[in-house]
Each structure stands twice: as C-alpha cells, then as structure tokens.
C-alpha cells in the first residue's frame, strides 16, 4: 500500500513569479509528479498563517508556499514579509509535534520552469518519506 | 444577480485540441463537475477561447441564469482576460469568472502514462475553482487618468527611436541617459552590416532630431533614483549628476547673459588631468573636463569630479561664458509620467575571464568594440588599423566567434549573442578592403546569418577570400619576440588540429546586460529572465510589455538583437507605451484592500507593512480604523495576510474564497 499512497500537497503561489514559473514548466513540458494542487494569490504576502494551519488541520500531508526571489518581488517586499511568517509556521509545527519539513517556502522566478519541476519532485519526495500526516488520524 | 440566491456555476472544460484532451479524460472531468455543489451546467469544447467556445459561455449564462463561470483550460495568465470578456458579454460581472489551469499546470506536465493521475488532478482543480467561483463577488475596475507624458530610460538607438516615435505622436517624452551623451553603443561602431552603412552617418541625424524635437526633454548624465506609482501615474525621481558645466539655458536661468557651455573646448585644452576615454575603449586620452567625441548630443562638456583636481584653469579659460561650476552638486527632481520604456542596452562580457584566449595577457588580443574603434575613421588611429604592441599594420587577422557565447562552462554565457557572427563577417570585409593583401581567419562554431540579406552577405565575404575554420579555439599563445599569436583549434571539417599564426586576434565577445540594468529593472518592478535580461510579458504575443503595466522594453535590454531588430522593437514599445496615453485613462484590476470597520481594532500593524503607504489610520464613527487609499493600493495583500483581526478584505482573494479553495481540495478525500 505504501507505494500506492499519493500525498496531498497544497501550494499557495504568487502570480508573478512562481505561478508564471509553473506555467513555463508546462510550456517546456517539464514532467513532475501530480501530487500538488496550487492556489494562486497575487503575492506570497497575502498568505495568512491561518491558511497554512487550516490546510494541515484539513489533512494536508504537506504545504508549499512559493514566491519571487528576494529583491524581485512584484510588490517590492511582500516575499520578505511572507518569509518571516513562514519561520513562525515552522516553529509552530515543531511545537505541536508535526515535522516541519511538511511545510516549505521556495523561491521560483518566472523564468525558472525547470526549477519549479525540481521543487515539485523534491517536495513530493520529502512528503513521501514522511508519510501521511498524523493529523489525518484525527479525522477518521 | 441577487445576493441571496444560491450560486449557480457553469463549468466549461477545454480540449485545447489534444493539448489537454491528449492527457486526460475530458468526459470524466465534465461528468465529475456535474456532481459538484452549485454546478448548474458542465460542458466541453475543443477550443473554449474560440468564438463558438465563448458563445457557449454567453448562452449558458443566460440559459441557466449563472452566477459564476469556471473555465478549465490554459493558464489565467494567458486567457483570463478573454474569458472575463466572454463572461461580461453574457451579462455577468467579469470578475465572476475563475479559471482552472489544467494545461500548463496539468496536461503538459503529466504527459506519459499519467492519464488517471492527470484526470484526477483536473477534477481537483475544477472542484477548487468552483468553490472559489461560488464565492466570487461583483467588482468594478477602477479607472484612473493617465498622465500625458512618457519616459524613455537609455539614450542608445533603441531609446532614441522610442523617444522620437512617442514625441512625434504628440507625447511629451523625457529621455534619460546616464552618460553625458546620447548615442549609445551604435555611436561607437564604424560600419553596420550587411549594408555597410557608416554607423555615425545614419545615427548622428537621429541624435540631432532627438536634440531639437520640441516634445523631447533630453536629460543626459542623469539616472533614475526611485520609481513610485502605477500605470498612468508614475512618479520618477531622477538624479541629475553634477556635471560641473552649465548649459546655455541653465546659465540664462542664473542670469549669466550669453553664457553657458558652447562646446568650444577651451577648457579641455588647458585641463592638466589626463584619463582614458571610455568611448574609445580606453585607447585614447580625455581630460578631466571632457566630451566623449565630436558628435556628442548635447554638445556640453562634463567634469569628471573623480579625477578633477579643481585647479581652476578651465574656469579661467571659459572666461565670460561662466559655464563651469566646480562646486556643483547632484540635483534630484521628480517627474510624473504615464508610461515608461526601458532601453538600457548591453555591455561586453569580460572576455578576459576566458583565460585561454589571452585577452589582457597578450597585447595583440583585442575585443570587437576595440576593433570597431581602431578601424573607425573618427577613432584614435584615424581609421588605420594597427596592432597595439608595435603600431604595425596587421596582415593576418584572426576572429574568434562565440567568445563567451554559447558557453556552458559556467564562465561564459549559455545564449547566442546573435549579432557577433554578422559583425565578424563585416570586420573581415573591412580588413580585406582597407589593407591590400590582408587575410582574415574566422574561427567559428556555426555562422548564424539569419536576417534579411545576411546570408547573402556571408557568401560575399566567402567570395572575398576570408578563411573560415570551423572549430572552437582551444588555446592562444604569444610569440614573445614578434608578439604574433598562435591560435590552436581543431578544424572539425578536416578533422585535424591546426595552429594558425596571426598578427592580431579579435574576440567577438558575448554581450551581457548593462551594468546597473539589474537595479533599474527592480525599481520599475520588471522581472529578469534566467540569463539576466529583462523579462518580456510574453515571448511571442507581448515581446515589448513587462509584468508591470505601463512599463515596456526596447532593444538589447530584453535580449541580444541587432540594430534592425532593436529599432523595430523600439517602435513597437513606443507604440505600446503611447496607447494608454492616447486612451486617456486605464482600468486597474480592482484587487484593492478594504477595511471591515467593525472588525478593525485600529492597531495599525498593517500601516507599517504596506510597501506603498496606501494605508493609514483614521476616525470613523468615533473609532480609529484603517483607511485605504485605493489609488495607491496595488493589491498584493500583504496587509490582509497579516491582520490579526481578519479585518482586511482583499478583493478577489478574500479569506472566505481562499478558505473555500482549501476546503475543496480536501473535500476530494483520500485518493
């Protein structure tokens, strides 16, 4: 069964860099695992910490937030502010006993289609290694 | 649509030919969509973006009295505007539309043996899009007036052409150039391929046109310091670097009658400081008070305060004109413009980094721009090509093409610099023409002569007797006595190593974005491509636009291109930049933050988070609450992502909408 298990990973990604990078990966036909479902926001600055917590509570095996490289944010500094919050999320996950590798923030620009594919591979492998989220047990 | 009725969503799944339908079961996705809450109708079509496809949306909105539309097709970054228009034509507010990206982020990335997985992912994507669509609200785009002025940054041939076009279309245009003169790289060239036009002869009249156009305000020796605002209303702060010299206009403003610089050069004649002239690639001297060359525009001298010793001899020589002010300071001015064109050009890759070719180690290895200056009649040698080591006329000249281009070693550039093949052919022609009996050796990988009359030019140079050796140059060694160079390569057509002795070696160095271009693009919010050039909005359909509305690209700053392509793109960018100005107003996407006053505690944390100073605290009904200045808000949502009370509503990306998407993802259950 372990091979059959497909992780449920949520990605919240910014319109200008990572979403565009993901589109570029598509244009270049870069193949990656179909484990991630993306929500588009204008900027990672929009990502409320509660969105991430909600995703974990609902049973996400992993959550990814991806934005522009530092200094390249379409809104100047939204990604810095997001990144600050993301450290808090990692801290919080550790404190409640959830492996903080289930959450990650990456920086993929609009021209990094290949990198988006690598991120998808890497996130999927990490989550597969960690297995299903223990929170799922509570939902049964 | 009445607010209290239950949402009624129409789902339309696009085949995109076989682009989507070849990787998943469209029928399964449509049938699944029909089972989702709120879905009133689900349909499919081969090309939803086509006229019949859009008509399906129009008709369904009326027939099923829809409150929202979901199209599962390509990326919203491609066709969201198309389907918003279709939604609007059907009688709904255009923001009642949501897209599920099942092409770029599904069918194209899960192609082989992933049929079931791709179908399942598409179902999830549709479910999440429906969940959001059910919570979408009517929004009204905000129209803002457009300032009827434009700015062009960079005074090379691209910037000059863009400025001339904008100005001729009746738009006041600021042309910003950081060096003391406009003209750019093209003014350094001797001849241009394939017509062999003299570069100065075709460029100088343009420079003069720019200088005297009533709608162009040329600002040389000026840099962009800060950019604020948005399309139609950019506030650009410029640093007018201290030039140390007053123009006649500036002098008149100071009450100096008949004063100001007239370009006579008396100052430079007495200046005791000698420096290399960067315009001549350092091969000719200039003084601390200087002009680059005789055809500069404007003809105003500039003091290089880094090397000026402030002896005051120039001030004396200038006399009654009183043009020189050695105590001048940088000035900052802010101008308001509606749109901007960036045309910052290129510089040569530091080819000395490829140590095997000996640039900066051996005297007689030069780069292509140095060759241009040495062969140019207005250059340091008056157009007599000489070798740097002994001043003798070279009879055997080697040209290394792809010098740093198409290089995957990590030292050079992976891309093709596009114009080096052609100018190297031109260089070969020039030496054979100017020096009777001279031989040109071109060491090349491939000759890329792709433009109009370019291939014909290549044949011509072959017939003129240039020697073409196909092979990457492995190593260059210098004969210590003669200072001749031995070029080692493998002739891959003959399949044997060769050692060619030449008198002079010219490296057709790769090009890279100009110094400072990276900082400039960030000020304008323009992204960079992987190779560092500025990123166009779409490589095919919007090659002049950027992701920042109202900012356009012209010339090599967007990627290597020759002069015809540069000028063509400049005209395109100027045309694109003039549209909002002629329209008079533009619509901004209504993704503004809104404050829900009853939830706002007036803590003010959001005020500090906003990078645009769009938020402030104000009194409403006796309480302190946050107030949004809509014109300043760009809709990033950084405030909404942080507000501890959930009091900030980010339109079109509201918390209930995003929460519904998250819920919908997991509502699919274990797969």
Interface residues (C-beta under 8 A of the other chain):
Chain A: X6 X8 X10 X12 X15 X16 X17 X19 X20 X22 X23 X25 X26 X27 X29 X30 X31 X32 X34 X37 X38 X39 X40 X41 X42 X43 X45 X46 X47 X48 X50 X51 X54 X55 X58 X59 X60 X68 X71 X72 X74 X75 X76 X77 X78 X81 X82 X85 X109 X110 X111 X112 X117
Chain B: X75 X76 X77 X78 X101 X103 X104 X105 X106 X108 X109 X110 X111 X112 X114 X117 X118 X120 X121 X124 X125 X128 X522 X525 X527 X528 X529 X530 X535 X547 X548 X591 X609 X611 X612 X634 X635 X636 X637 X638 X640 X641 X642 X650 X653 X655 X658 X659 X661 X662 X663 X665 X666 X671
